[in-house]
Amino acid sequence: MDTWVIAMMLGASIFLGAVALFAFLWAIKNGQFDDEEKFLNGAKFDGEEELNDAIKQENKKAMLKKNYRPE
């Protein structure tokens, strides 16, 4: 390989890494990762009964949407 190919690959890698780092820092600054309770609540309330309730609610919404007639 020529040295210019290695230099071009190294430059592109550094540039893409810098863009990714900038995007990550921007996301942290804007609070994209501030939902601390989401995973805990997901594990705590993700039982069989809660999933069955969610299915019932989705079915109820679908039936109401199907039977809805605006006046």
Phi and psi in degrees as a GROMACS rama.xvg file:
@    title "Ramachandran Plot"
@    xaxis  label "Phi"
@    yaxis  label "Psi"
@TYPE xy
-78.324  158.505  ASP-2
-69.5029  -27.3815  THR-3
-69.9395  -30.282  TRP-4
-68.7018  -43.7513  VAL-5
-64.0754  -42.0946  ILE-6
-64.0485  -40.1062  ALA-7
-66.4109  -42.9705  MET-8
-64.5759  -41.5327  MET-9
-64.5298  -43.2786  LEU-10
-63.2346  -43.3012  GLY-11
-65.0026  -39.6879  ALA-12
-65.4756  -42.5817  SER-13
-64.7054  -42.0187  ILE-14
-62.4582  -48.0388  PHE-15
-65.2179  -37.5732  LEU-16
-64.285  -39.8163  GLY-17
-65.8555  -39.9851  ALA-18
-63.6538  -43.7479  VAL-19
-64.1829  -41.6019  ALA-20
-64.3102  -42.6721  LEU-21
-61.1655  -44.0417  PHE-22
-64.1409  -39.9105  ALA-23
-65.1676  -45.1256  PHE-24
-65.7345  -36.9276  LEU-25
-63.1065  -42.4165  TRP-26
-64.8779  -39.7123  ALA-27
-64.5913  -43.4829  ILE-28
-63.1022  -36.2378  LYS-29
-89.3552  4.02947  ASN-30
82.1078  25.6788  GLY-31
-67.2157  -24.0986  GLN-32
-112.436  25.2552  PHE-33
-87.9028  -3.34099  ASP-34
-80.8143  85.5126  ASP-35
-77.7182  -24.9536  GLU-36
-95.2025  -6.89858  GLU-37
-59.7333  -49.8791  LYS-38
-70.8554  -35.6431  PHE-39
-66.7417  -44.6202  LEU-40
-67.8687  -34.8184  ASN-41
-62.4306  -39.722  GLY-42
-75.3266  -35.0379  ALA-43
-73.5374  -41.0486  LYS-44
-107.034  23.6861  PHE-45
-109.705  51.9455  ASP-46
-92.6572  178.836  GLY-47
-65.0429  -40.4176  GLU-48
-64.9333  -42.2323  GLU-49
-65.7301  -37.8145  GLU-50
-66.9803  -38.7677  LEU-51
-64.5343  -39.6267  ASN-52
-62.388  -39.7378  ASP-53
-64.6251  -39.5608  ALA-54
-65.3637  -41.8332  ILE-55
-62.4709  -41.074  LYS-56
-64.876  -40.8115  GLN-57
-64.2067  -41.5458  GLU-58
-64.9357  -40.0092  ASN-59
-63.6968  -42.5569  LYS-60
-61.7865  -41.5959  LYS-61
-64.3779  -41.526  ALA-62
-66.8514  -42.2562  MET-63
-64.5384  -38.376  LEU-64
-67.1696  -37.6342  LYS-65
-67.9123  -38.4953  LYS-66
-91.0791  -0.482769  ASN-67
-72.6663  128.139  TYR-68
-131.096  108.264  ARG-69
-66.4093  144.47  PRO-70
